[in-house]
Amino acid sequence: METSAEQALRLGVELLGAEDPEDRATGCDLLGDAGNQHAEVRTEAATALVALAGREREGCVLARLARALEYLDDPRSVPVLAELSWHPDPEVRVMVPNSFTPLTGPEPDGVAVRTLIRLTRDEDDEVRNWATFVLGFQLEVDSAEIRAALWERTSDPYGEAREEGIRGLARRHDLRAVPLVAELLHADDGAHLFTFAAAQYLGVPELLPYLDEYEPDGFGVPEAVAACDPALRERQDADAWELLHAVHRLCPEFDPVLYQDRFEHGLKLGSGLPAATLRYGTAALLERAGGDPQRAAELVAAELVAADWRT
């Protein structure tokens, strides 16, 4: 008896062979959804979609095909998406950036990244916008070429693409973004949530006067202020350092370390042992403990006892 995943796969593949383009587009949707919800059918779903890409000519179908590939995480999608990025219909091209997100890998000059850089210069506003968002805010890659592409967008006449360029530079701690983030914070209609994240990435006191214009407990504001205020950062760092030593006293076998991800903000507590997977954001952990590093360390110790933390 077929499982629901197998039924969805079979029906989706059948629809890809339909005469009506809307039926073929529905087949793409069905295969993308099936693969997103059921890992066991992703390979077969991707195989069918990649095969369709080689013969399909209808833009409405190719747009849905590109969107479906986003959920299948299959490396065979990369050349398909790269080819679709040249399609004359912007409704097809605009679907390409998000579908590249899980497929880029760590290489800053791979096919996906090179394609995204080119799409940040597309003639269509929304294609530039989405390509800049994915390149700048979704991917954990950096290079001179990526920064050059993001910098170009900081003067884009389309406001949303411009904002994505600014935030993408801020995420790479590029100080050229400081006055541009200040401008976004000072906008008459207020700042986007991602702009507060950009301020947090930069973490410079020059942004404090602009952050002071917002409610202190507004979403994203306290974190941005804590990152930009030297006194608050010094206090957070001291608490994190005390937390590290407290965890070491309680659980020396965990080999606790403090670190910060390159494309994230805030210190994290983890283990120096390669097999250990447990990790904590120090700010959130200390908040759970009422700001007390010793209490936070006790929470970590209790969770280590309750879990097989080496796996």
C-alpha positions, -999 to 999 in steps of 0.1 A, spaced: 0 0 0 13 34 -10 22 59 17 9 95 14 44 106 3 45 80 -24 10 89 -36 20 126 -38 52 117 -57 33 95 -82 6 121 -88 31 149 -91 52 130 -117 20 122 -136 10 159 -137 44 168 -151 34 150 -183 1 168 -186 -8 188 -217 -21 218 -198 7 241 -184 -13 248 -152 -14 210 -145 23 208 -150 28 237 -127 6 220 -101 28 189 -104 58 210 -96 41 224 -65 31 189 -54 66 175 -58 81 204 -39 56 201 -11 61 163 -10 99 166 -8 96 193 18 75 172 41 90 137 33 127 134 30 124 99 16 110 112 -17 132 142 -23 156 125 -46 129 111 -69 111 144 -69 142 163 -78 150 138 -106 115 145 -121 118 182 -119 153 183 -133 141 162 -162 112 186 -168 135 216 -168 152 202 -198 121 202 -220 97 228 -204 92 261 -223 63 277 -204 74 305 -180 46 299 -156 57 262 -152 94 271 -149 87 296 -122 69 270 -101 96 245 -109 123 268 -96 103 274 -64 98 237 -59 135 230 -61 140 252 -30 126 224 -8 145 195 -22 181 204 -14 195 185 -43 228 196 -59 215 187 -93 193 218 -90 223 242 -92 228 241 -130 191 241 -135 186 273 -114 217 289 -130 201 284 -165 167 297 -153 184 328 -140 188 338 -177 151 333 -185 136 364 -202 106 363 -178 113 381 -145 86 359 -129 110 330 -135 142 348 -125 127 361 -92 122 325 -80 158 316 -84 175 333 -54 156 316 -26 160 282 -42 198 287 -41 198 293 -4 203 257 8 227 249 -21 255 274 -20 279 257 3 309 275 18 326 285 -15 323 322 -21 329 319 -58 307 288 -67 280 288 -94 252 297 -70 270 327 -56 282 340 -90 246 337 -103 233 356 -73 258 384 -78 247 387 -114 210 388 -104 217 416 -79 223 437 -111 191 424 -129 170 449 -147 139 439 -127 135 456 -93 122 425 -74 148 402 -89 175 425 -76 157 428 -43 155 390 -37 190 383 -50 205 409 -27 185 396 3 196 361 -2 232 370 -10 235 395 19 213 382 46 208 345 40 242 331 30 272 326 52 298 335 26 320 365 21 344 378 -5 355 411 -21 331 404 -50 302 398 -27 308 430 -9 312 449 -41 278 437 -53 262 446 -20 278 480 -21 264 487 -56 230 481 -42 234 507 -15 227 533 -42 199 513 -59 169 535 -69 146 507 -57 143 512 -19 139 476 -9 170 464 -29 190 493 -14 180 483 22 191 447 15 225 459 2 230 480 34 220 452 57 241 426 38 272 448 43 264 453 80 261 415 85 297 413 72 307 439 98 316 463 70 319 498 86 309 515 54 273 505 64 273 525 96 260 558 82 236 540 59 221 519 88 218 552 107 198 566 78 175 536 78 170 539 115 161 576 111 135 570 83 102 587 88 83 554 86 106 536 111 130 508 106 125 472 95 133 444 120 163 434 99 177 469 103 179 465 141 197 432 134 221 452 111 228 476 139 234 447 162 259 432 138 278 465 135 278 471 173 291 507 172 282 535 195 275 559 166 241 542 162 229 547 197 213 582 191 192 566 163 182 536 184 172 560 212 144 572 189 126 538 194 108 523 224 134 506 245 115 474 247 106 473 210 112 441 190 150 440 182 158 473 200 172 460 233 196 436 215 208 464 191 213 488 220 232 462 240 255 455 211 262 492 204 265 505 240 302 500 251 292 498 288 265 472 282 288 451 260 315 452 286 291 440 312 278 412 289 313 401 281 322 401 318 291 380 327 299 356 298 334 352 311 322 345 346 297 320 332 325 302 313 345 298 345 315 287 365 306 260 340 342 249 340 341 245 377 309 225 377 315 204 345 352 205 335 347 175 313 325 196 290 355 217 282 334 249 279 345 276 254 331 310 243 329 318 206 310 340 181 298 329 148 311 350 119 277 359 105 258 361 138 259 383 168 265 377 205 287 353 223 279 316 225 289 289 251 298 255 237 323 227 241 358 224 228 352 187 222 345 179 186 317 154 194 298 178 217 267 195 201 252 213 230 256 251 227 239 282 242 236 319 234 250 335 265 226 364 265 196 342 264 210 318 290 218 346 314 183 360 309 169 326 319 190 328 350 179 363 360 213 377 351 232 355 375 262 337 359 264 311 386 227 302 383 232 301 345 261 276 350 239 254 372 212 254 345 238 242 320 251 215 344 216 202 350 209 200 313 243 182 307 233 156 333 199 151 317 212 148 281 238 127 264 257 160 255 284 142 235 260 134 207 
